[in-house]
Amino acid sequence: MTSTTRITIDHRTTLTGAERHPEKAHRPDNPIQRKPDWIRVKAPTHPIYKETRDLMRENRLVTVCEEAACPNIGECWAQRHATMMIMGDTCTRACSFCNVATGIPKALDTDEPRRVADAVAKLGLQHVVVTSVDRDDLKDGGAFHFAETIRAIRAAAPGTTIEVLTPDFLRKDGALEVVVDARPDVFNHNLETVPALYPTIRPGARYFHSLRLLDRVKQLDPTIFTKSGVMVGLGEKRIEVLQVMDDMRSADVDFLTIGQYLQPSVKHAAVDRFVTPDEFEDYGRAARGKGFLLVSATPLTRSSYHADRDFEALRAAREAQLGARA
């Protein structure tokens, strides 16, 4: 008999692993390893956490914090930092590391950009991260919806800086240009892992396409900060991670994030090992030596973790770099 895993998304719904990830139901179980002490986090109890959650419900918004089962949700939501996930809660891809539900998405909600902007204004965010599911079903991959969301936030909260974490827009000609033309402050697209693991970890994507996407952003608008991240603990070798760093720098990526992969359920890719904090420090030193403006490399680092604070550091690093060249 095939076992199932119960997955709870806050108070809204409880799904079995098979219902949330039907494409993974036939896969053999990968037992979930006990986490080391340096990765464990406390359950969210702060009263502002509930206020943030309630505002997301009130505005009928989806967050990647919940959908991806982020371990930092308690800390971030207690500071009113929520990462908005637009274009629904169902992804057209089936990456073996990801906890977001897969299937046939619903039609786009044209009022969603306004509701996202309203929530950003009510939360009083200095910096917001907007991400999305993959929408391979849409002609532009959802690029126009991203642009509309950026414009709505600019109108409702003109003082808020905006970071987008986009899909790869694979085979969506002109889509990237639509997002860049809306001028986000940070354009983030994660490479996720080393090229050798793409067939098993990120089978719907192409490593060098994602790399070219980041390079193209800089060509279109050099003033936009670019950012990308990888997970470790999936079976990659250190030399492969260092090569990914070099590839990112060849695309002029400004900001690198490196975090530990955590297995969402027994049907997801197994954790090969838990990378130690000392190894993360080593990766951070190596990345800084390669010329990134900013590096975040810790077990709990995620794409939008401390994004507001990091944006200020990123801006300061660029100003210092420009000053040194003057």
C-alpha positions in Angstrom: 0.0 0.0 0.0 1.3 3.5 -0.9 1.5 5.8 2.1 0.3 9.4 2.0 1.6 12.4 3.8 -0.8 14.9 5.5 0.1 18.5 4.6 -1.5 21.4 6.5 -1.7 24.8 4.9 -2.5 27.0 8.0 -6.2 26.7 8.9 -7.6 26.7 5.3 -7.2 23.1 4.2 -5.5 19.8 4.8 -4.5 17.8 1.8 -2.8 14.5 1.3 0.5 14.4 -0.5 -1.2 12.6 -3.3 -3.9 15.3 -3.7 -1.4 18.1 -3.6 1.2 16.5 -5.8 -0.6 13.9 -7.9 2.4 13.6 -10.3 4.5 12.4 -7.3 2.0 9.8 -6.0 3.6 6.9 -7.8 7.1 7.7 -6.6 8.7 5.5 -3.8 8.8 7.1 -0.4 11.9 9.0 0.7 12.0 8.9 4.5 12.4 12.4 6.0 15.5 12.8 8.1 15.6 14.3 11.5 16.8 17.9 11.3 20.0 18.9 13.1 19.8 21.5 15.9 20.9 24.4 13.7 17.9 24.1 11.4 15.0 23.8 13.9 12.7 26.8 14.3 10.0 27.6 16.8 6.3 27.4 16.0 4.8 30.9 15.2 3.2 32.4 18.3 3.6 36.2 17.9 0.4 38.2 17.8 1.5 40.1 14.8 1.9 36.8 13.0 -1.9 36.4 13.3 -2.5 39.9 12.1 -0.4 39.3 9.0 -2.2 36.0 8.3 -5.6 37.6 8.8 -4.7 40.4 6.3 -3.7 37.8 3.7 -7.1 36.1 4.2 -9.0 39.4 4.1 -7.4 40.3 0.7 -7.7 36.7 -0.6 -4.0 36.4 -1.2 -1.7 33.5 -1.6 1.8 33.6 0.0 4.8 31.4 -0.9 5.5 31.4 2.8 2.6 29.0 3.4 2.5 27.2 0.0 6.2 26.3 0.1 6.1 25.5 3.8 8.9 28.0 4.6 10.6 27.4 7.9 11.0 31.2 8.5 7.3 32.1 8.3 7.0 32.7 12.1 9.8 35.2 12.2 8.9 37.0 9.0 5.2 37.3 9.5 5.8 38.6 13.1 7.6 41.5 11.3 4.7 41.8 8.8 6.9 40.5 6.0 5.0 38.2 3.7 6.0 37.2 0.2 3.0 37.4 -2.2 2.5 34.6 -4.6 0.4 35.8 -7.6 -1.5 33.9 -10.3 -3.0 31.3 -8.0 -1.8 28.5 -5.9 -1.4 25.8 -8.6 1.8 25.4 -10.6 2.1 23.9 -14.1 5.5 22.5 -13.3 6.4 19.5 -11.1 9.8 20.2 -9.6 10.7 17.4 -7.2 11.9 19.8 -4.4 8.8 22.1 -4.4 5.8 22.0 -2.1 3.5 24.2 -4.2 0.6 22.2 -5.5 0.7 21.2 -9.2 -2.1 20.8 -11.7 -4.3 22.8 -14.0 -4.4 26.4 -12.7 -7.5 28.6 -12.7 -7.9 31.7 -14.9 -6.0 34.8 -13.8 -7.8 37.1 -11.3 -7.5 40.5 -12.9 -8.3 42.2 -9.5 -5.3 40.5 -7.8 -2.7 43.2 -8.5 -5.0 45.7 -6.7 -5.4 43.4 -3.7 -1.7 42.8 -3.5 -1.0 46.5 -3.5 -3.7 47.1 -0.9 -2.0 44.6 1.4 1.4 46.1 0.8 0.1 49.5 1.8 -1.7 48.2 4.9 1.4 46.3 6.1 3.5 49.4 5.6 6.2 47.5 3.8 9.4 49.2 2.9 10.3 46.3 0.6 8.1 43.6 -0.9 8.8 40.4 -2.7 6.3 39.2 -5.3 6.7 35.7 -6.7 4.4 33.4 -8.6 3.7 29.8 -9.7 4.8 28.8 -13.1 2.1 29.5 -15.6 3.1 27.6 -18.8 -0.5 27.7 -19.8 -0.4 31.4 -20.5 0.9 32.9 -23.7 3.2 35.3 -21.8 3.8 33.1 -18.8 2.1 35.7 -16.6 4.5 38.5 -17.5 1.8 41.1 -17.9 0.2 40.1 -14.6 3.6 40.7 -12.9 3.9 44.1 -14.6 0.4 45.1 -13.5 1.2 44.1 -9.9 4.3 46.2 -9.9 2.4 49.2 -11.3 -0.4 48.7 -8.7 2.1 48.6 -5.8 3.8 51.8 -7.2 0.5 53.6 -7.1 -0.7 52.3 -3.7 2.7 52.4 -1.9 5.1 54.7 -3.8 7.8 54.4 -1.1 8.0 50.6 -1.2 10.8 49.0 -3.2 9.8 46.0 -5.2 11.5 42.7 -5.8 10.1 40.1 -8.2 11.0 36.4 -8.1 9.8 35.2 -11.5 9.5 31.9 -13.4 11.9 31.3 -16.3 9.4 32.3 -19.0 10.7 29.4 -21.1 9.5 29.6 -24.7 7.6 32.9 -23.9 9.2 35.4 -26.4 9.0 39.0 -25.2 7.7 38.1 -21.7 10.9 39.1 -19.8 10.9 42.5 -21.5 7.4 43.2 -20.2 8.5 42.6 -16.6 11.7 44.6 -17.0 9.8 47.5 -18.5 7.7 47.8 -15.3 11.0 48.5 -13.6 11.1 46.4 -10.4 14.0 47.3 -8.1 15.2 43.7 -7.9 14.8 40.9 -10.4 15.2 37.5 -8.8 15.2 34.2 -10.6 16.6 31.1 -8.9 18.8 28.6 -10.6 17.9 26.3 -7.7 20.6 23.7 -8.1 23.6 22.7 -10.1 23.2 21.7 -13.8 23.8 18.0 -13.3 20.8 17.7 -11.0 18.3 19.5 -13.3 16.9 16.3 -14.8 15.8 15.0 -11.4 15.3 18.2 -9.4 14.1 20.8 -11.9 13.1 18.7 -15.0 10.8 21.4 -16.6 13.6 24.0 -16.6 16.8 24.5 -18.5 19.9 25.7 -16.6 21.4 27.8 -19.3 18.1 29.4 -20.3 17.7 30.5 -16.6 21.2 31.9 -16.7 20.6 33.8 -20.0 17.4 35.2 -18.4 19.4 36.9 -15.7 22.0 38.1 -18.1 19.3 39.6 -20.3 17.8 41.6 -17.4 21.2 43.4 -17.1 21.4 44.0 -20.8 17.9 45.5 -20.8 18.3 47.6 -17.7 21.7 47.7 -15.8 20.2 49.7 -13.0 18.0 46.7 -11.8 19.6 44.5 -9.2 19.7 40.9 -10.2 19.5 38.0 -7.7 19.6 34.3 -7.8 19.8 31.4 -5.4 20.6 27.7 -5.0 19.7 25.0 -2.5 22.4 22.7 -1.2 22.1 19.2 0.4 20.6 17.6 -2.7 23.7 15.7 -3.7 25.7 18.5 -5.4 29.5 18.7 -5.2 31.3 21.7 -3.8 33.1 22.3 -7.1 29.7 22.3 -8.9 28.4 25.0 -6.6 31.5 27.1 -7.2 31.0 26.7 -10.9 27.4 28.0 -10.5 28.8 31.0 -8.7 31.1 31.7 -11.6 28.3 31.3 -14.1 26.2 33.8 -12.2 29.0 36.3 -12.1 29.4 35.9 -15.9 25.8 37.0 -16.1 26.6 39.9 -13.7 24.3 38.7 -10.9 24.5 41.0 -7.9 23.1 38.9 -5.1 23.5 35.2 -4.3 21.5 33.2 -1.8 22.4 29.7 -0.6 20.2 27.7 1.7 19.7 24.2 2.9 17.1 22.1 1.0 14.4 20.7 3.3 12.2 17.9 2.1 8.5 18.8 2.2 7.1 15.2 2.2 8.2 11.6 1.6 7.2 12.0 -2.1 9.7 14.8 -2.7 13.4 14.6 -3.4 15.4 13.2 -0.5 17.8 15.3 1.5 21.3 14.0 0.6 22.8 15.6 3.7 22.5 18.6 6.0 25.3 21.1 5.1 27.0 22.4 8.2 27.1 26.1 9.2 30.9 26.1 8.7 30.4 24.9 5.1 27.9 27.7 4.5 30.4 30.2 5.9 32.9 28.7 3.4 30.5 29.1 0.5 29.8 32.7 1.6 33.5 33.6 1.6 34.0 32.0 -1.8 31.1 33.9 -3.3 32.2 37.2 -1.9 35.6 36.6 -3.3 34.1 36.1 -6.7 32.6 39.6 -6.7 28.9 39.4 -5.7 27.7 42.7 -4.2 25.9 40.7 -1.5 25.8 37.0 -0.3 23.5 35.3 2.1 24.6 31.7 2.8 23.1 30.1 5.9 21.1 26.9 6.5 17.8 28.9 6.8 18.5 31.3 3.9 15.6 31.6 1.5 15.1 33.9 -1.5 13.0 36.4 0.4 14.3 35.9 3.9 15.4 39.4 5.3 14.8 40.8 1.8 14.1 44.3 3.1 17.3 44.5 5.2 19.3 42.9 2.3 18.0 45.4 -0.2 19.4 48.2 1.9 22.7 46.4 2.1 22.6 45.8 -1.6 22.0 49.4 -2.4 24.8 50.5 0.0 27.2 48.0 -1.6 26.6 49.4 -5.1 27.1 52.9 -3.9 30.4 51.9 -2.3 31.4 50.2 -5.4 30.6 53.2 -7.6 32.4 55.5 -5.1 35.5 53.3 -5.3 35.5 53.6 -9.1 35.0 57.4 -9.1 
